[in-house]
Amino acid sequence: MGIKPLWTKTCEEETVKVSQRRNAPLLYHPTAYHEAGHAVMAYFLGVRLKKVSIVPGKDYVGRLLHGKILRGRYIELNSRNSMEKNALVALSGDIAQKHHAPRSRSGASKDHEEAFSMATMVNTSPEATDAWIKWLKIRAEDTLKLRWALVDAVAWELVKKNELDREEILAVLMRPSRKGNDEKP
């Protein structure tokens, strides 16, 4: 059961849904935060971003398009580092969504399958696989908490425009922070 908006409020020419829960965030859009989490993690791992969207498709409610992380015909031969990047990007969407809206329903089964696939390729036992995924989730949570202002900014922009191309994503990520710090975090 989703949270139904109590009213809408116009803020800088955008309609923002305000939740019925008292302590809920002003902007309640789990999919925007999910995709923003993917985008911010990919950016900081040096993955080439192409497009991020919250326009639903046949089998998804949002998506991030990015350059290849894994190269070649036989992905088993890719470096552990590339597989780790791929898994971190995959796990970051659900982590950002849950940070923003803890009660939201996860739609990240394909993301989790991708991370598990990478984990089974670089680990030799189920225990190592589970430990590796747990460690990557901790890394992703730490990275997104440190960069939360950027996740928030990308999510807000997604809600306004529904889709962002590479230049628009980079423009949001390169904006000077509100604290007056002009450097990229």
URDA-V54479 format. One line per field, one symbol per residue. ss: DSSP state (H for helix, E for strand, C for the rest). psi: psi as a letter, one per 20 degrees, with the letter a starting at -180 (. if undefined). burial: b if it has 16 or more other ideal C-beta (glycine too) atoms within 10 Angstrom, else e. A space follows every 10 residues. Layout:
ss: ???
psi: ???
burial: ???
This chain:
ss: CCCCEEEEEE ECCEEEEEEC CCCCCCCCCH HHHHHHHHHH HHHHCCCCEE EEECCCCCCC CCEEEECCCC CCCCHHHCCH HHHHHHHHHH HHHHHHHHHH CCCCCCCCHH HHHHHHHHHH HHCCCHHHHH HHHHHHHHHH HHHHHHCHHH HHHHHHHHHH HCEEEHHHHH HHHHCCCCCC CCCCC
psi: orppqgrqpp olkqppppqh pgjqqgonnh gghghhgggg gggijkpoqg qqqkoqagkq irqpprrpgp qrhnihiqqh gghggggggg hhghggghgg nhiqppkkhh ghggghgggh hiqiqhghgg ggggghgggg ggghghkhhh gggggghghg ihqprghhgh gghiqqqijj oiqp.
burial: eeeeeeeeee eeeeebbbbe eeebeebbbb bbbbbbbbbb bbbbbebebe ebbbeeeeee ebbbebeebb eeeeeeebee ebbbbbbbbb bbbbbbbbeb beebeebbee bbebbbebbe bbbeeeeebe ebbeebbebb bebbeebbeb bbbbbbbbbe eeebeeebbe ebbeeeeeee eeeee
